[in-house]
Amino acid sequence: MKNLDIDQRRTLATPRGVGVMCDFYADRAENATLWDVEGQAFTDFAAGIAVLNTGHRHPRVVDAIAGQLGRFTHTAYQIVPYQGYVALAERINALVPIGGVKKTALFTTGAEAVENAVKIARAHTGRPGVIAFSGAFHGRTLLGMAMTGKVVPYKVGFGPFPADVYHAPFPNTLRGVTTAQALDDLASLFKTDIDPSRVAAIVIEPVQGEGGFHPAPADFMRGLRAVCDRHGIVLIADEVQTGFARTGELFAMSHYDVEPDLITMAKSLAGGMPLSAVCGRAEIMDAPQPGGLGGTYAGNPLAVAAAHAVIDVITEERLCERAAALGTQLTEHLLSLRPRCPSLAEVRGVGSMIAAEFTDPATGAPSPDAAKRVQTRALEAGLILLTCGVHGNVIRFLYPLTIPQAQFDAALAILEKALVE
């Protein structure tokens, strides 16, 4: 079987709107290595877009899925419930960085989790408005697209979008947007576009994902918490990409000295199985009427079993500490290369949620071409990298946190060659 043969079939069988980055096709994978149908091996620094913090096919996850497969695969939790769902909700309630009594509802995708968090906030407040941020990514559904702060490719040709969704600037030191300016612009939004008494929720990624791995400054997060407290607004932390050890904490909000009201999660929650969740303060979570939340596949039993195993692995293998150590090594390596790579403008991130941003050395303008060249050269050498950012000029690093040290070191050598060339 040849990659080219499958690719020709793909162009005939699937629409162009489903963009595909690689021209090879996966055959099998193990931890941080992926083999294509022709037997070529690749080191995976994409991890299914941050889904595989515990690596491809972690033995504990595989065993958990197999064990559940021998019992039952589906009942629809709202019809016939099962203990694994309840136990996972209890574990998440105990782990999220929110004080007091919490409750958790399970769903299937990150977009579902975000939309249901908004539904819960609207039910709790009786208000319609939602505020998100420039550069944000919250999903591909209509409401998710409306909240997403990046037009190409996510919004082009898909409007109109739901009303009462507004965007405020996200702090960005490289572009000169300070915390004070961002908070001032939010205050202006309340004067020019929507009264705060009509806002149900402010939704923020603690570290922007698709937007370019920009961490929210601590004083900005404190400012948002104060705004929400002043106006009775629900603060939602979208941790779909940041969750489950990626930033060196189980949840990125643990890096801050304020708490959100709700947290959304998905991606690495279930080690490659489709599962998401919303967890938050019990009085907010209980706002929707019975039947208002759910979904046919929400909290699928196989995915729930995988999630229990993922939490065990993160704890027992100390992946939060591993994320911090690998992230430090990567950051130091990238910074050491800046004198030999003039287009490498900034290295930033938290834990192992690290990004490299590229600009034109002469003008300072974003350089998606430079990022693409590095990505292409790395892929030719067997290293899979992802780009991101509003301008597409950022490379993000999403290796499994279980990657063997020797393989990580070898990947950094490939990255160095791609950068300095």
PLY file of the C-alpha trace (Angstrom):
ply
format ascii 1.0
element vertex 421
property float x
property float y
property float z
element edge 420
property int vertex1
property int vertex2
end_header
0.00 0.00 0.00
1.38 3.40 -1.02
0.71 6.83 0.46
0.17 8.31 -2.99
-2.49 5.75 -3.88
-4.47 6.50 -0.72
-4.08 10.24 -1.24
-5.56 10.00 -4.73
-8.53 8.15 -3.27
-8.88 10.84 -0.59
-9.22 13.67 -3.08
-12.04 11.81 -4.82
-13.85 10.62 -1.69
-13.58 13.54 0.77
-14.26 17.30 0.46
-11.48 19.85 0.22
-12.85 21.59 3.32
-11.32 18.85 5.44
-7.75 20.10 5.20
-4.98 17.50 5.63
-1.45 18.53 6.59
0.57 15.39 5.88
0.79 13.51 2.58
1.37 10.16 4.33
-1.11 7.88 6.08
-0.85 6.43 9.57
-0.55 2.67 9.99
0.40 2.29 13.67
1.77 4.29 16.58
3.44 3.80 19.94
4.08 6.52 22.53
5.75 9.36 20.58
6.38 7.44 17.33
4.05 7.08 14.37
4.64 4.80 11.36
3.01 5.34 7.98
1.70 2.66 5.62
5.09 2.51 3.89
6.94 1.87 7.14
8.45 5.33 7.61
8.78 6.41 11.24
7.99 9.92 12.51
8.42 11.56 15.91
5.05 13.05 16.75
5.24 16.59 18.15
1.57 17.16 17.26
0.00 14.39 19.36
-3.33 14.63 17.60
-3.46 18.37 18.43
-2.68 17.99 22.15
-4.85 14.88 22.61
-2.06 12.45 23.47
-0.32 13.86 26.53
-0.01 10.24 27.68
1.26 9.12 24.27
-0.11 6.87 21.58
-1.63 3.67 22.96
-0.43 3.93 26.54
-0.72 0.35 27.92
-2.88 1.48 30.84
-5.30 3.23 28.49
-5.42 0.29 26.08
-6.13 -2.12 28.94
-8.89 0.11 30.33
-10.63 0.34 26.95
-10.32 -3.40 26.40
-11.76 -4.11 29.83
-14.78 -1.90 29.21
-15.20 -3.32 25.70
-15.81 -6.70 27.29
-18.68 -5.31 29.36
-20.69 -2.82 27.25
-19.97 -0.05 24.76
-23.06 2.18 24.94
-26.29 2.72 26.81
-26.69 6.51 26.57
-25.98 7.69 30.10
-29.26 9.64 30.27
-31.17 6.41 29.59
-29.24 3.78 31.55
-26.50 5.35 33.67
-23.27 3.64 34.73
-20.90 3.92 37.65
-17.82 4.89 35.61
-19.39 8.21 34.62
-20.25 9.05 38.21
-16.80 8.05 39.45
-15.08 10.17 36.79
-17.24 13.18 37.70
-16.20 12.70 41.33
-12.52 12.58 40.37
-12.74 15.69 38.20
-14.62 17.55 40.95
-11.77 16.76 43.33
-9.04 17.84 40.87
-10.19 21.13 39.32
-8.79 24.35 40.86
-12.19 25.66 41.96
-13.15 25.88 45.63
-16.36 24.73 47.25
-18.85 22.16 46.02
-18.47 21.26 42.33
-20.37 19.20 39.77
-19.31 17.77 36.41
-21.19 16.89 33.22
-19.56 14.82 30.47
-19.84 15.42 26.73
-17.99 14.29 23.59
-15.98 17.13 21.99
-14.32 20.33 23.11
-16.79 22.42 21.14
-19.64 20.63 22.91
-18.08 21.38 26.27
-17.70 25.08 25.48
-21.24 25.40 24.11
-22.68 23.63 27.15
-20.69 25.88 29.47
-22.29 28.88 27.76
-25.72 27.24 28.06
-25.12 26.68 31.78
-23.95 30.28 32.26
-27.00 31.62 30.43
-29.35 29.44 32.47
-27.68 30.61 35.68
-27.65 34.33 34.89
-30.70 34.67 32.65
-28.53 36.73 30.29
-27.58 36.23 26.62
-24.21 37.91 26.10
-20.85 36.16 25.73
-17.43 37.79 25.55
-14.42 35.99 24.08
-11.02 37.27 22.92
-9.08 38.03 19.78
-7.09 35.01 18.67
-9.29 32.61 20.64
-10.35 29.21 19.38
-13.45 27.60 20.87
-14.62 25.14 18.21
-16.17 24.68 14.77
-19.87 24.69 15.64
-21.84 27.88 14.91
-21.51 29.20 18.46
-17.94 27.97 18.65
-17.08 29.79 15.42
-18.80 32.93 16.66
-16.63 32.87 19.77
-13.44 32.03 17.86
-11.28 35.08 17.21
-9.67 33.96 13.95
-11.40 34.27 10.59
-9.28 32.14 8.21
-9.95 29.27 7.84
-12.58 28.82 10.53
-15.24 31.41 9.66
-14.91 32.05 5.93
-18.22 31.46 4.18
-20.04 30.09 7.22
-21.97 33.10 8.56
-24.17 34.53 9.82
-23.19 33.59 13.33
-25.18 33.68 16.57
-25.77 37.13 18.02
-24.66 38.52 21.39
-21.08 37.27 21.02
-18.39 39.94 21.36
-14.59 40.00 21.22
-12.10 41.93 23.31
-8.32 42.17 22.75
-6.10 39.55 24.36
-2.82 40.85 25.86
0.13 40.35 23.51
3.51 41.79 24.44
5.04 41.19 21.00
2.23 43.23 19.41
2.25 45.88 22.15
-1.10 45.05 23.79
-0.68 45.38 27.55
-2.93 44.08 30.29
-4.05 47.62 31.08
-4.99 48.26 27.45
-6.87 44.97 27.19
-8.87 45.70 30.34
-9.56 49.25 29.15
-10.86 47.88 25.85
-13.11 45.48 27.74
-14.49 48.42 29.71
-15.06 50.26 26.40
-16.93 47.25 25.08
-19.34 47.63 27.99
-19.88 51.24 26.93
-20.22 50.77 23.19
-21.55 47.26 22.46
-23.19 45.48 25.39
-24.14 46.49 28.91
-22.41 44.22 31.45
-25.81 43.44 32.99
-26.57 41.52 29.76
-23.36 39.44 29.79
-23.70 35.83 30.91
-20.07 34.75 30.53
-16.51 35.73 29.73
-14.69 32.79 28.12
-10.90 32.67 28.12
-8.16 30.17 27.35
-5.51 30.46 30.10
-3.01 29.87 27.30
-4.39 30.55 23.85
-4.10 27.47 21.67
-4.77 28.14 18.00
-4.12 31.83 18.71
-0.41 31.18 19.19
0.20 29.82 22.72
-0.09 33.19 24.42
-0.35 32.77 28.21
-2.84 35.10 29.86
-0.90 37.42 32.20
-1.68 36.91 35.88
-2.82 40.51 36.34
-5.15 40.14 33.35
-6.75 37.06 34.87
-7.16 38.90 38.17
-8.73 41.81 36.31
-11.23 39.52 34.59
-12.15 37.90 37.88
-12.79 41.33 39.37
-14.94 42.37 36.39
-16.96 39.16 36.64
-17.46 39.59 40.38
-18.53 43.22 39.95
-21.14 42.46 37.29
-22.29 38.95 38.19
-20.69 37.41 35.08
-19.64 33.74 34.91
-15.91 33.31 34.23
-15.31 30.25 32.04
-11.79 28.86 31.60
-11.51 26.93 28.33
-8.91 24.28 29.18
-9.61 22.03 26.23
-5.98 22.29 25.08
-4.25 23.34 28.30
-5.62 20.60 30.53
-4.18 17.35 31.84
-0.56 18.23 32.61
0.33 20.09 29.41
1.32 23.30 31.24
3.03 21.59 34.16
-0.15 21.58 36.24
-3.15 19.32 35.78
-5.09 22.46 34.82
-3.50 25.73 33.69
-5.72 27.76 36.04
-3.61 26.39 38.90
-0.91 28.83 37.77
-3.16 31.74 38.81
-4.26 33.10 42.17
-7.90 33.42 41.09
-10.49 30.77 40.26
-12.90 30.47 37.34
-16.53 29.52 37.87
-16.55 26.84 35.17
-13.79 24.87 33.42
-14.16 23.10 30.09
-11.89 20.20 29.18
-11.45 17.62 26.40
-8.48 16.54 24.20
-6.05 14.69 26.55
-8.78 13.85 29.06
-9.25 10.39 27.53
-5.97 9.64 25.74
-7.37 9.68 22.20
-10.97 8.69 22.92
-13.67 11.35 22.32
-14.63 12.79 25.70
-15.11 16.26 27.14
-16.45 17.77 30.33
-17.67 20.90 32.06
-16.94 21.25 35.76
-17.89 24.13 37.99
-19.58 25.53 41.03
-22.57 23.38 41.94
-25.04 26.26 42.10
-24.13 27.26 38.53
-23.97 23.73 37.14
-27.44 23.00 38.55
-29.06 25.93 36.72
-30.31 24.03 33.63
-33.51 22.01 34.02
-33.36 18.17 33.90
-32.94 17.14 30.28
-31.31 20.45 29.33
-27.84 18.88 29.19
-26.66 15.65 27.62
-26.08 14.00 24.27
-26.38 10.57 22.73
-22.68 9.77 23.05
-21.91 12.09 25.96
-19.75 10.27 28.47
-19.25 7.18 26.28
-18.28 4.23 28.52
-15.11 3.35 26.55
-13.92 6.97 26.72
-14.77 7.19 30.42
-12.70 4.08 31.13
-9.81 5.61 29.18
-10.08 8.85 31.17
-9.76 7.00 34.48
-6.57 5.41 33.17
-5.24 8.76 31.90
-5.64 10.37 35.32
-3.86 7.40 36.91
-0.98 7.66 34.44
-0.56 11.42 34.92
-0.36 10.91 38.67
1.80 7.79 38.80
4.25 8.87 36.09
4.39 12.43 37.42
3.66 13.95 34.05
3.16 17.46 35.43
6.78 17.45 36.58
7.82 15.86 33.30
6.02 18.60 31.36
7.88 21.29 33.27
11.26 19.62 32.71
10.78 19.00 28.99
9.42 22.50 28.49
12.44 24.05 30.18
14.80 22.00 28.00
12.95 22.96 24.82
12.78 26.65 25.74
16.48 26.85 26.57
17.35 25.07 23.33
15.21 27.42 21.22
16.60 30.52 22.93
20.16 29.31 22.30
19.37 29.16 18.58
18.02 32.71 18.25
21.40 34.24 17.26
21.51 31.81 14.32
17.85 32.17 13.38
17.05 35.89 12.97
13.40 35.22 12.14
12.79 33.54 15.53
11.21 36.52 17.28
9.89 35.04 20.50
9.82 31.83 22.50
7.00 31.61 25.03
4.72 29.30 26.93
4.12 27.45 30.16
5.29 23.94 31.02
5.27 21.96 27.78
2.89 24.31 26.02
5.72 26.09 24.18
5.64 28.11 20.97
8.13 29.78 18.65
6.96 32.88 16.76
8.58 33.97 13.49
8.77 37.46 12.01
10.55 39.16 9.14
13.87 40.34 10.63
13.79 43.51 8.53
10.23 44.66 9.17
9.04 42.79 12.25
5.95 41.66 10.32
4.61 38.17 11.02
6.30 35.57 8.79
4.14 32.52 8.13
6.60 31.55 5.38
9.42 31.15 7.91
7.26 28.99 10.16
6.18 26.88 7.18
9.78 26.37 6.05
10.81 25.11 9.49
7.76 22.83 9.63
8.46 21.41 6.16
12.15 20.78 6.79
11.42 19.11 10.11
8.80 16.87 8.52
11.25 15.84 5.79
13.57 14.73 8.60
10.83 12.79 10.39
9.53 15.32 12.94
5.86 16.32 12.88
5.24 19.95 13.93
2.11 22.12 13.93
1.76 25.81 13.11
-0.77 28.16 14.69
-1.37 31.85 15.39
-3.67 34.41 13.83
-1.08 34.95 11.10
0.05 31.30 10.89
3.57 32.33 11.90
3.90 30.29 15.09
5.12 26.73 15.62
3.65 24.97 18.64
5.19 21.95 20.31
2.78 19.27 21.55
4.91 16.15 22.06
3.55 13.41 24.33
4.75 14.00 27.86
5.74 10.33 27.96
8.29 10.71 25.15
11.60 8.92 25.92
14.41 11.35 26.70
16.68 10.04 23.91
13.90 10.53 21.35
13.23 14.04 22.64
16.91 14.93 22.34
17.02 13.57 18.79
13.93 15.62 17.89
15.61 18.78 19.19
18.58 18.06 16.93
16.21 17.84 13.93
14.54 21.06 15.04
17.90 22.83 15.36
18.88 21.88 11.82
15.50 23.01 10.45
15.81 26.36 12.23
19.39 27.28 11.37
19.07 26.22 7.72
0 1
1 2
2 3
3 4
4 5
5 6
6 7
7 8
8 9
9 10
10 11
11 12
12 13
13 14
14 15
15 16
16 17
17 18
18 19
19 20
20 21
21 22
22 23
23 24
24 25
25 26
26 27
27 28
28 29
29 30
30 31
31 32
32 33
33 34
34 35
35 36
36 37
37 38
38 39
39 40
40 41
41 42
42 43
43 44
44 45
45 46
46 47
47 48
48 49
49 50
50 51
51 52
52 53
53 54
54 55
55 56
56 57
57 58
58 59
59 60
60 61
61 62
62 63
63 64
64 65
65 66
66 67
67 68
68 69
69 70
70 71
71 72
72 73
73 74
74 75
75 76
76 77
77 78
78 79
79 80
80 81
81 82
82 83
83 84
84 85
85 86
86 87
87 88
88 89
89 90
90 91
91 92
92 93
93 94
94 95
95 96
96 97
97 98
98 99
99 100
100 101
101 102
102 103
103 104
104 105
105 106
106 107
107 108
108 109
109 110
110 111
111 112
112 113
113 114
114 115
115 116
116 117
117 118
118 119
119 120
120 121
121 122
122 123
123 124
124 125
125 126
126 127
127 128
128 129
129 130
130 131
131 132
132 133
133 134
134 135
135 136
136 137
137 138
138 139
139 140
140 141
141 142
142 143
143 144
144 145
145 146
146 147
147 148
148 149
149 150
150 151
151 152
152 153
153 154
154 155
155 156
156 157
157 158
158 159
159 160
160 161
161 162
162 163
163 164
164 165
165 166
166 167
167 168
168 169
169 170
170 171
171 172
172 173
173 174
174 175
175 176
176 177
177 178
178 179
179 180
180 181
181 182
182 183
183 184
184 185
185 186
186 187
187 188
188 189
189 190
190 191
191 192
192 193
193 194
194 195
195 196
196 197
197 198
198 199
199 200
200 201
201 202
202 203
203 204
204 205
205 206
206 207
207 208
208 209
209 210
210 211
211 212
212 213
213 214
214 215
215 216
216 217
217 218
218 219
219 220
220 221
221 222
222 223
223 224
224 225
225 226
226 227
227 228
228 229
229 230
230 231
231 232
232 233
233 234
234 235
235 236
236 237
237 238
238 239
239 240
240 241
241 242
242 243
243 244
244 245
245 246
246 247
247 248
248 249
249 250
250 251
251 252
252 253
253 254
254 255
255 256
256 257
257 258
258 259
259 260
260 261
261 262
262 263
263 264
264 265
265 266
266 267
267 268
268 269
269 270
270 271
271 272
272 273
273 274
274 275
275 276
276 277
277 278
278 279
279 280
280 281
281 282
282 283
283 284
284 285
285 286
286 287
287 288
288 289
289 290
290 291
291 292
292 293
293 294
294 295
295 296
296 297
297 298
298 299
299 300
300 301
301 302
302 303
303 304
304 305
305 306
306 307
307 308
308 309
309 310
310 311
311 312
312 313
313 314
314 315
315 316
316 317
317 318
318 319
319 320
320 321
321 322
322 323
323 324
324 325
325 326
326 327
327 328
328 329
329 330
330 331
331 332
332 333
333 334
334 335
335 336
336 337
337 338
338 339
339 340
340 341
341 342
342 343
343 344
344 345
345 346
346 347
347 348
348 349
349 350
350 351
351 352
352 353
353 354
354 355
355 356
356 357
357 358
358 359
359 360
360 361
361 362
362 363
363 364
364 365
365 366
366 367
367 368
368 369
369 370
370 371
371 372
372 373
373 374
374 375
375 376
376 377
377 378
378 379
379 380
380 381
381 382
382 383
383 384
384 385
385 386
386 387
387 388
388 389
389 390
390 391
391 392
392 393
393 394
394 395
395 396
396 397
397 398
398 399
399 400
400 401
401 402
402 403
403 404
404 405
405 406
406 407
407 408
408 409
409 410
410 411
411 412
412 413
413 414
414 415
415 416
416 417
417 418
418 419
419 420
